[in-house]
Amino acid sequence: MSNTDSFIDEVTEEVRRDKLFAMYRKYGWIAILAVVLLVGGAAWREWSKAQATTQAQDFGDAILGAFDADAGDPRVAALRQIDAPNPRAKAVLDLMIGSELAAADQPEPASQTLREIAVQSDVPEIYRQIANFKALSLPDSGLSNQERRTELQALAIPGSPLRLLAEEQLAMIDIDEGMVDAAIERLNATVVDAEATAGLRRRAAQLIVALGGTPEGL
């Protein structure tokens, strides 16, 4: 290689370095910012996960502590003192409170607590449906048979995860209103339903026999 060629190569390399340095001075802050954001984002995600885990553990420990109290009013009072970290956890907490009130033979307060969950738009739909179903299933909840029937029919639509349980409760309303044939027909539909669990089929069949009917398919 001649001295001229070597000189040209050196100049070309120097120009390239100057251009790279100029680009770094102009756009280098973008790369630095991207690194900072990536590192900061990863740190924030890890911190958030740690916070969520800690909150969940504290929430679970508080619930376990509340269940150390005597059943009934003391346990309900202990559960009401717990701060839920998010709407979903609050719904779970209120479901427990409603169950404790029902077990303590306080159906109306239990129903009210459960139905409050059912109207909370920031709670997953399945939680709302379960809460409303539990409220509608309570005896002496303060709701009329017609009110219960209307809302249970909404839970008994095809595709609803609580469809068959709602049908069972509708059969109980039929029985309460003296509509025995309608109850037997509804219960027999449950007995032969492919989605019914073994326990639900057994309950339906036993009730049909108690009503003087004959279970289908058994």
C-alpha positions as CSV (number, residue, x, y, z in Angstrom):
1,M,0.0,0.0,0.0
2,S,1.4,3.4,-0.9
3,N,1.8,6.3,1.6
4,T,-1.0,8.1,-0.2
5,D,-3.4,5.2,0.2
6,S,-2.4,4.9,3.9
7,F,-2.9,8.6,4.4
8,I,-6.4,8.5,2.8
9,D,-7.4,5.5,4.9
10,E,-6.3,7.4,8.1
11,V,-8.3,10.4,7.1
12,T,-11.3,8.3,6.2
13,E,-11.1,6.6,9.6
14,E,-10.7,9.9,11.4
15,V,-13.8,11.3,9.6
16,R,-15.8,8.2,10.5
17,R,-14.8,8.7,14.1
18,D,-15.7,12.3,14.0
19,K,-19.2,11.5,12.5
20,L,-19.8,8.8,15.1
21,F,-18.8,11.2,17.9
22,A,-21.1,13.9,16.5
23,M,-23.9,11.4,16.3
24,Y,-23.2,10.3,19.9
25,R,-23.3,13.9,21.1
26,K,-26.6,14.5,19.3
27,Y,-28.4,11.2,19.9
28,G,-26.5,9.5,22.7
29,W,-28.9,10.8,25.3
30,I,-31.7,8.7,23.7
31,A,-29.7,5.5,24.2
32,I,-28.9,6.5,27.8
33,L,-32.5,7.3,28.5
34,A,-33.6,4.0,27.0
35,V,-31.2,2.1,29.3
36,V,-32.4,4.1,32.3
37,L,-36.0,3.4,31.4
38,L,-35.4,-0.3,30.9
39,V,-33.5,-0.7,34.2
40,G,-36.0,1.5,36.0
41,G,-39.0,-0.3,34.5
42,A,-37.5,-3.7,35.6
43,A,-36.8,-2.4,39.1
44,W,-40.4,-1.0,39.3
45,R,-41.9,-4.3,38.2
46,E,-39.9,-6.2,40.8
47,W,-40.8,-3.7,43.5
48,S,-44.5,-3.9,42.5
49,K,-44.5,-7.7,42.6
50,A,-42.8,-7.6,46.0
51,Q,-45.4,-5.1,47.3
52,A,-48.3,-7.2,45.9
53,T,-46.9,-10.4,47.4
54,T,-46.4,-8.6,50.8
55,Q,-50.0,-7.2,50.7
56,A,-51.4,-10.6,49.8
57,Q,-49.5,-12.3,52.6
58,D,-50.6,-9.6,55.1
59,F,-54.2,-9.9,53.9
60,G,-54.1,-13.7,54.3
61,D,-52.5,-13.5,57.7
62,A,-55.2,-11.0,58.8
63,I,-58.0,-13.3,57.7
64,L,-56.4,-16.3,59.5
65,G,-56.1,-14.1,62.6
66,A,-59.8,-13.1,62.4
67,F,-60.8,-16.8,62.3
68,D,-59.1,-17.3,65.6
69,A,-62.0,-15.3,67.1
70,D,-65.2,-17.0,68.2
71,A,-67.8,-17.7,65.4
72,G,-70.6,-15.2,65.1
73,D,-70.4,-11.5,66.0
74,P,-66.7,-11.6,67.3
75,R,-65.5,-13.1,64.1
76,V,-67.6,-10.8,61.9
77,A,-66.2,-7.8,63.8
78,A,-62.6,-9.1,63.4
79,L,-63.2,-9.6,59.6
80,R,-64.6,-6.1,59.3
81,Q,-61.4,-4.6,60.8
82,I,-59.3,-5.9,57.9
83,D,-58.3,-3.6,55.1
84,A,-58.4,-5.3,51.7
85,P,-55.6,-4.3,49.3
86,N,-57.9,-4.2,46.2
87,P,-61.6,-4.6,45.1
88,R,-61.2,-8.3,44.4
89,A,-59.8,-8.9,47.8
90,K,-62.6,-6.8,49.3
91,A,-65.2,-8.9,47.5
92,V,-63.6,-12.1,48.9
93,L,-63.6,-10.6,52.4
94,D,-67.2,-9.5,52.1
95,L,-68.1,-13.1,50.9
96,M,-66.6,-14.4,54.1
97,I,-68.5,-11.8,56.2
98,G,-71.7,-12.8,54.5
99,S,-71.1,-16.5,55.2
100,E,-70.3,-15.8,58.8
101,L,-73.5,-13.8,59.2
102,A,-75.5,-16.5,57.6
103,A,-73.9,-19.1,59.9
104,A,-74.8,-17.0,62.8
105,D,-78.4,-17.0,61.8
106,Q,-78.5,-13.4,60.6
107,P,-79.9,-13.9,57.1
108,E,-80.9,-10.3,56.4
109,P,-77.6,-8.7,57.2
110,A,-75.9,-11.6,55.4
111,S,-78.0,-11.0,52.3
112,Q,-77.4,-7.3,52.4
113,T,-73.6,-7.7,52.6
114,L,-73.6,-10.2,49.7
115,R,-75.9,-8.2,47.5
116,E,-73.6,-5.2,47.9
117,I,-70.9,-7.2,46.3
118,A,-73.2,-8.1,43.4
119,V,-73.5,-4.4,42.3
120,Q,-69.8,-3.5,42.4
121,S,-68.7,-2.9,38.8
122,D,-65.0,-3.1,39.8
123,V,-65.4,-6.7,40.9
124,P,-65.1,-9.6,38.5
125,E,-68.5,-10.8,37.2
126,I,-68.1,-14.3,38.7
127,Y,-67.6,-12.9,42.1
128,R,-70.8,-10.8,41.7
129,Q,-72.7,-13.8,40.5
130,I,-71.6,-16.0,43.4
131,A,-72.4,-13.3,46.0
132,N,-75.8,-12.8,44.5
133,F,-76.5,-16.5,44.3
134,K,-75.5,-17.0,48.0
135,A,-77.8,-14.1,48.9
136,L,-80.7,-15.5,46.9
137,S,-80.2,-18.9,48.5
138,L,-80.6,-17.7,52.1
139,P,-83.9,-18.4,53.8
140,D,-85.6,-15.5,55.5
141,S,-83.3,-13.0,53.6
142,G,-86.1,-10.5,53.3
143,L,-86.6,-11.1,49.6
144,S,-89.9,-12.3,48.3
145,N,-90.2,-15.6,46.3
146,Q,-90.9,-13.5,43.2
147,E,-87.8,-11.4,43.6
148,R,-85.7,-14.5,44.2
149,R,-87.3,-16.3,41.2
150,T,-86.6,-13.3,38.8
151,E,-82.9,-13.0,39.8
152,L,-82.3,-16.8,39.9
153,Q,-83.7,-17.1,36.4
154,A,-81.1,-14.6,35.3
155,L,-78.4,-16.8,36.8
156,A,-80.0,-19.9,35.2
157,I,-79.4,-18.8,31.5
158,P,-77.4,-21.2,29.2
159,G,-73.7,-20.7,29.6
160,S,-73.9,-19.3,33.2
161,P,-71.5,-21.1,35.5
162,L,-74.2,-21.1,38.2
163,R,-77.0,-22.3,35.9
164,L,-77.7,-25.7,37.6
165,L,-77.3,-24.4,41.1
166,A,-79.8,-21.7,40.2
167,E,-82.2,-24.3,38.8
168,E,-82.0,-26.2,42.1
169,Q,-83.0,-23.1,44.0
170,L,-85.8,-22.4,41.6
171,A,-87.1,-25.9,42.2
172,M,-87.1,-25.2,46.0
173,I,-89.2,-22.1,45.3
174,D,-91.6,-24.2,43.2
175,I,-91.9,-26.6,46.2
176,D,-92.5,-23.7,48.6
177,E,-95.3,-22.4,46.4
178,G,-96.9,-25.8,46.1
179,M,-95.8,-26.4,42.4
180,V,-94.6,-29.9,43.0
181,D,-94.9,-31.1,39.4
182,A,-92.9,-28.1,38.1
183,A,-90.3,-28.8,40.8
184,I,-90.0,-32.5,39.8
185,E,-89.7,-31.6,36.1
186,R,-87.0,-29.0,36.8
187,L,-85.1,-31.4,39.1
188,N,-85.3,-34.2,36.5
189,A,-83.8,-31.9,33.9
190,T,-80.9,-31.5,36.3
191,V,-80.5,-35.3,36.8
192,V,-80.0,-35.9,33.1
193,D,-77.9,-32.8,32.4
194,A,-74.5,-33.6,31.2
195,E,-73.0,-30.7,33.1
196,A,-74.4,-31.7,36.5
197,T,-72.0,-32.9,39.1
198,A,-72.5,-36.3,40.8
199,G,-73.4,-34.5,44.1
200,L,-75.9,-32.3,42.4
201,R,-77.5,-35.2,40.6
202,R,-77.8,-37.1,43.9
203,R,-79.4,-34.2,45.7
204,A,-81.9,-33.7,42.8
205,A,-82.8,-37.4,42.7
206,Q,-83.3,-37.6,46.5
207,L,-85.5,-34.6,46.4
208,I,-87.6,-36.1,43.5
209,V,-88.1,-39.3,45.5
210,A,-89.1,-37.3,48.6
211,L,-91.7,-35.5,46.4
212,G,-93.1,-38.8,45.2
213,G,-91.6,-38.7,41.8
214,T,-89.2,-41.0,39.9
215,P,-85.8,-39.7,38.9
216,E,-85.1,-40.1,35.1
217,G,-82.1,-41.9,33.8
218,L,-81.2,-43.6,37.1
